[in-house]
Amino acid sequence: MENHAIPIGFTQEDVNLNVGRLYSDLFTLRYIKYMAAAGTAAAAALLEVLARKDILYFFAKTSEMFETLQ
């Protein structure tokens, strides 16, 4: 559709598993909590202004899939 470039992805040269942590567990948990709240608000706002039917369908299907995760 929009002719976007297809990403190659990560290789073994891009990731170093032998380094220390960047953030504490508490920071990570708080970040997830606040980003989830912001994402929920953004998703609600998106549904009000969405014009493209294919994006609306994608959003609805991914939301259904997310709800079935356990």
The 8 nearest C-alpha neighbors of each residue, nearest first, counted from 0:
[[1, 2, 3, 53, 4, 54, 5, 51],
 [0, 2, 3, 4, 5, 53, 54, 51],
 [3, 1, 0, 4, 5, 6, 7, 53],
 [4, 2, 1, 5, 0, 6, 7, 8],
 [3, 5, 6, 2, 7, 1, 0, 8],
 [4, 6, 3, 7, 2, 8, 1, 0],
 [7, 5, 8, 4, 9, 3, 10, 2],
 [6, 8, 5, 9, 10, 4, 13, 3],
 [9, 7, 6, 10, 5, 13, 11, 12],
 [8, 10, 13, 11, 7, 14, 12, 6],
 [9, 11, 12, 13, 8, 14, 7, 15],
 [12, 10, 13, 14, 9, 15, 16, 8],
 [11, 13, 10, 14, 15, 9, 16, 8],
 [12, 14, 10, 11, 9, 15, 8, 16],
 [15, 13, 11, 12, 16, 10, 9, 17],
 [14, 16, 17, 18, 13, 12, 11, 19],
 [15, 17, 18, 14, 19, 11, 13, 20],
 [18, 16, 15, 19, 14, 20, 21, 11],
 [19, 17, 16, 15, 20, 21, 14, 22],
 [18, 20, 21, 17, 16, 22, 15, 23],
 [21, 19, 22, 18, 23, 24, 17, 16],
 [20, 22, 19, 23, 18, 24, 27, 26],
 [23, 21, 20, 26, 24, 27, 25, 19],
 [24, 22, 26, 25, 27, 21, 20, 28],
 [23, 25, 27, 26, 28, 22, 29, 20],
 [26, 24, 28, 27, 23, 29, 22, 30],
 [25, 27, 29, 23, 24, 28, 30, 22],
 [28, 26, 24, 30, 25, 29, 31, 23],
 [29, 27, 31, 25, 30, 26, 24, 32],
 [30, 28, 32, 26, 31, 27, 25, 33],
 [29, 31, 27, 33, 28, 32, 34, 26],
 [30, 32, 28, 34, 29, 33, 35, 27],
 [33, 31, 29, 35, 30, 34, 28, 36],
 [32, 34, 36, 30, 35, 31, 37, 29],
 [33, 35, 37, 31, 36, 32, 38, 30],
 [36, 34, 38, 32, 33, 37, 31, 39],
 [37, 35, 33, 39, 34, 38, 40, 32],
 [36, 38, 34, 40, 39, 35, 41, 33],
 [39, 37, 35, 41, 36, 40, 34, 42],
 [38, 40, 42, 36, 37, 41, 35, 43],
 [41, 39, 37, 43, 38, 42, 44, 36],
 [40, 42, 38, 44, 43, 39, 45, 37],
 [43, 41, 45, 39, 44, 40, 38, 46],
 [42, 44, 40, 45, 41, 46, 39, 47],
 [43, 45, 41, 42, 47, 46, 40, 48],
 [46, 44, 42, 47, 43, 48, 49, 41],
 [45, 47, 49, 43, 44, 48, 42, 55],
 [46, 48, 45, 44, 49, 43, 50, 42],
 [49, 47, 45, 46, 50, 44, 43, 51],
 [50, 48, 46, 45, 47, 51, 55, 54],
 [49, 51, 48, 52, 55, 54, 46, 47],
 [52, 50, 54, 53, 49, 55, 56, 48],
 [51, 53, 55, 54, 56, 50, 49, 57],
 [54, 52, 56, 55, 51, 57, 58, 50],
 [55, 53, 57, 56, 52, 51, 58, 49],
 [54, 56, 52, 58, 53, 57, 59, 51],
 [57, 55, 53, 59, 54, 58, 52, 60],
 [58, 56, 54, 60, 55, 59, 61, 53],
 [57, 59, 55, 61, 56, 60, 62, 54],
 [58, 60, 62, 56, 57, 61, 55, 63],
 [61, 59, 63, 57, 62, 58, 56, 64],
 [62, 60, 64, 58, 63, 59, 65, 57],
 [61, 63, 65, 59, 60, 64, 58, 66],
 [64, 62, 60, 66, 61, 65, 59, 67],
 [65, 63, 61, 67, 62, 66, 60, 68],
 [64, 66, 62, 68, 63, 67, 61, 60],
 [65, 67, 63, 64, 68, 62, 69, 61],
 [68, 66, 64, 65, 69, 63, 62, 61],
 [69, 67, 65, 66, 64, 63, 62, 61],
 [68, 67, 66, 65, 64, 63, 62, 61]]
